[in-house]
Amino acid sequence: MSLNPFEFMSVSETANTRPPGPDTAVPLGIDPQTLETLTALQREYGDIVGLEKPSGRTAYFINDPAAVRHILVRRHTRYEKGPGFERVKMLLGNGLIVSNGDVWRRSRTMIQPAFKVQNVHRLMQVMVDCSEKRAAAWSHAAERGELINITQETSDFALELILVSIFGADYENKLLADGDNPFDFLSKDSTRDLSVVMKVRKLREQLLDIIAARREHDDDEFDFLNMYMQARDKQGNPFSDKELLDELMTLIVAGFETSANTLNWVWYLLAHNPSVEQRLIGEALQQLPDDDRLNAEHTSAMVYTQQVLEETLRLYPPVWLFTRRAIEADELEVFGVPAGADIYLSPYILHRTEKYWPQPDRFDPDRFAGDTATRKDRPYFPFSLGPRRCLGEYFSFLEMKLHLGMLLPRFQLQAVDSNVPALELGINLRAKTDIMLKPVVRGH
Ligand code: HEM
């Protein structure tokens, strides 16, 4: 006898079957309430939940690893970006993160070569310099017995790094020239209100000036802006000014807050897990050359550091919730997905689901030990999956490894309390309040 209750159904019947879910409408956003709602729905109805939103639109929450792959990889052409991206559009126009279809495909093809490993390696010196800057600030704080605000520090580090990687010397010579940092609002104003709209407008004008100057005088500086300006589509056309601006804003926003938040959580976790910290320092010291300047060979040998970063991204995936919208009908296992349905996928929830990750709330970098082949099939997707997977994955691991490898052997950042930081669940997962740590210079 068959145990599959759907075996007798025809394909069209299957396509009409809605997954289990509540009978009443459920509001969903990208906010803390939504995390609670989705967690409760999964507990009650399982890994594929069907529901209706107050607008009448069908929505699915998917926490099943195979179904997540189906949407992001196998059938990605049937889905586009979903709700929640409107707010991001204010900053990013129609850049890579928010665009869909042919616009996205053209931009992705033009931009992808800039992220080749050898190009990222050419930006390593900037990563080293930005880490050195933090070292100087932390020495100063340690001498004075002051605490450091690691949330602000990691944010400053990652923002400066991405800006210098994009604009090269123009960052200091042109963008900072009048004394005010026009990017400050990105790391300091967490509210996206009207004043931010004005600041974005002013910033875009400044960036247009830089683009115009570069178009007039070729310079051979190696940075993302030059790589983006040289990119051509299949017809041989470059990005227009408007497209270039959208892509630059996208790169800044995509490239800084995600890495900054991850480093913030790493330092917090290390301050509370001395045995992990000791192993990390051991590994960094083994790699660190006499001049304290790590290179790509050193960083690729930092296997345990990689594990620590992956485990941090499991517990605190910066993009904790993704959305998609079905642009045509699809079938998901035994269920139908109607065109127009909203799809919610949460790395945060999947990464903490006990049946896939035993003792899910425990910080244990050894979960990521072993060769990549055995780890590949884990339900783990902090950088998303498929053709829209993050372009900056290698860049971010390199910057985070250099940051830790250069700073950890020099400084212990001690916890000053045992508070567990509350989460702020917006577009990015952040700590609700800044984390303060006490820097102590090590005697290595
Ligand atoms: C820990 C660090 C990072 C994490 C966890 C992360 C995560 C992600 C995720 C989840 C997406 C896909 C979102 C979606 O499909 O809805 C994405 C896209 C993207 N990320 Fe990252 N990211 C990180 C760092 C970076 C960095 C450093 C850069 C650039 C230097 C970058 C550039 C991009 C770009 C350009 C896209 C859009 C790709 C596309 O749609 O074709 N990211 N990232």
Residues whose N, C-alpha, C, O or C-beta is under 5 A from the ligand:
A	BS01	HEM	L96 I97 R108 L251 A254 G255 T258 S259 T262 P318 V319 F322 P382 F383 S384 P387 R388 R389 C390 L391 G392 F395 S396
